[in-house]
Amino acid sequence: MKLNLFLAFLFTSTSVFAVTEADFKKLIKKHHFNESTLGLYVEADGKSVIDINGGKSMVPASLTKIVTGGAILTKIPLNKKFVTELWSKAPIEGTTLKGALCLKGGGDPSFVSEKMWYLVNEFVRTGVKTIEGDLIIDATRFDSEGFDAGRESVRVDRAYDAPISAMSFNWNSVNVFIRPGDTVNGPAKIFLDPVSDYLELENKTKTVEKSGVKTLEVSRVRLGLKDKIIITGSISKNATEAVVYKSISNPTLWTASHLKEFLKEREITIKGVVKEGECETDSKVLAFVNSKNLNEITSDMLKFSNNYVAEMLVKNLAAETVTKNASMKDGIEAIKTYLDQVGLRRSDYVLENVSGLTRDNRFTPKQLALVLTNIKNDFLIFPEFLSGLPIAGIDGTMKNRLKGGLSLVRAKTGYLDGVVGLAGYIGRQDKGPLVFVFLFNGGFDQGLAARPLFDDLISAILK
């Protein structure tokens, strides 16, 4: 109902498109940009109204997720759910499972603490208190490639570069919360969420008397098969809480460690060790939990430009046609088939990474606009795609941009060093929305100024 009301407002607003290409060029000059670094394209009712380098092949960064989202919503049923299950072929004797317990990953990008707690509570009702065998983690729905070869080659410990696996947990990332300590010169208080024995913590921080100090640095390093979080620097005793998000390196062990912790909370003990493998086919399902609907997960990807969710969804797209070991290569082929249907020629674009975490991708603003127009004209997926886009001044990656009442702009953002993008829809009076794609490819320093330029271009359209 809320979406329908918003759509009604979106398409009956008082905004009228009146800006010209000359107006755009004046703003470009005012912001001291060279036109050659920009690709700006606006379309109304299927016709170009602004075209400044609209046919230029450019690095799209996270605008790539427009393509990925369109393909996912088109090729997978909107009510699709990804299932995480606990299997075993062993008999239950009294309160003892006389063998191994297998956690079978269904490729759920939304499998977080709440979902694991639900799964464990389902298992509790079996009456099992002791598992005599091993804990087996089955991630064979996907292949073993945790880091897509299409990403940038240098790995970082930031959450946006988290590995993917069919059995993943909490976006394969940890939240690190930091608060001032109880005494000056004492260490800061550190809280890891979620908590398990997978992570070791090294706290080298100090709480200081002086106000305005927050020189904290957080890093994640490999520690054998596990990880260590190292925190250094100082924080004022009156400082507010800081939070940092770090990826983990071993999804299988990360997930297993938390499952053991959750089972322990319900007084269930595993006597064996953690192993990677496959659930035996003659096992039975002892507990399961469904993911959110596909359209809700796709919204998570678009609202917050989540690279992890994008890659998980594309491997699930591949898994729709293969029984196990779904690969990114097969998922990208499925997206290219979608783009064939949209009307793009494969020789005219480059798609190496589905989240946009690379400089090797290439699309023109016109091509991205064609995808947006195709989505707009498909009633089956357009409401879901539109509701997933960040709303300017309201939420997602557009929360702090173009503020001022209920925004008429829903747009995907994109960013890499020297690459800035903004693309989506603008509502108009008594007509369908405008489609727009803005891209900047240039120097890092000027890239920081591209966002205000793009916001001013949008504001000119809305006048």
C-alpha angles and dihedrals in degrees: 000000000000091000092050091051091049092049089051090053092043094057098039100047124129093244113122124189108236106138118117134214087252089058089053091051091051090054091047089054092045090055091047097241127150108233090224090070093055138075112192124174130168125181130192122191091343094310129107114246099165122029119168108159089333091155095050116119107236143168104264099192108191093353080086086080088071088066092042093048093049092051094046095049092045099046103036123056111258092233094051113136127195113222128216114197144184112221135183138165092195121106121247112233111188104310095338128097102212097213146008129336116216125205107206115202118218097188094258110171089191096056100128137148094290091053093048091049089052091050092050092048089052088053092048089067090066086072093233116149100164129042108198096190137055130292106244120197114207112197096155095120084086130035120256096261104119095175116045112234088227093068123091107288097235114081121219131188095237118120092243088067097052119145120247131226136163086246104049132148135206093352086300087277138110128221113226113200118192127193132171115273125247094256136037111260089019123115122274119253112258125198122186117201120226100025128211140131089267091087127058116201126216111188114195097159132123133207112224135197097228117094124236097034119134110144096152124155123189124192135174119214133180116260106187105291091342136056139248127213113213119192124187136169139057137291130193117249089237096044123124122246117284124208129198128183120217132181123233124226106217113049095180097054091037091057094042093051091055094045089054090050092049092048090048089055087060091046095253116141130203112205097186133066134263116267136174114231146103129295109248111256095231092056123112128229111254097177139355142181129201126223124233115278116284093249091056092049091048088053089055088055095050101039095053101021090241110190093189092056092047094055093042090053093049092052087050087052088057090046089061087075103030128057097222144348093045110191135211089235090061091045092052090049089055090052091050089052087054090051089050087059092047089056105256120137114227092226090059100061140034122223113180102144125030097210095048094245092142142064091225096079115097130190133151120233088244091055092051089047089053090055091048091049092048090052092047090054094050106083092189093067108015097085090050094046092045093049089051096055118095113260113229111250092002116067151338120025090336095055095110098037131089093001123184122107125315105350124228092203125092112176146158116234128212133193141174126147103292093004124095127171140178124176139157141081139326120199123234138188115277093341141084118274125278116250116222138177123187121183134175123192113178144084124350095239095051091043088069088060095049093081094061089046092052091046090052091050089053091047090053090054092049094052 
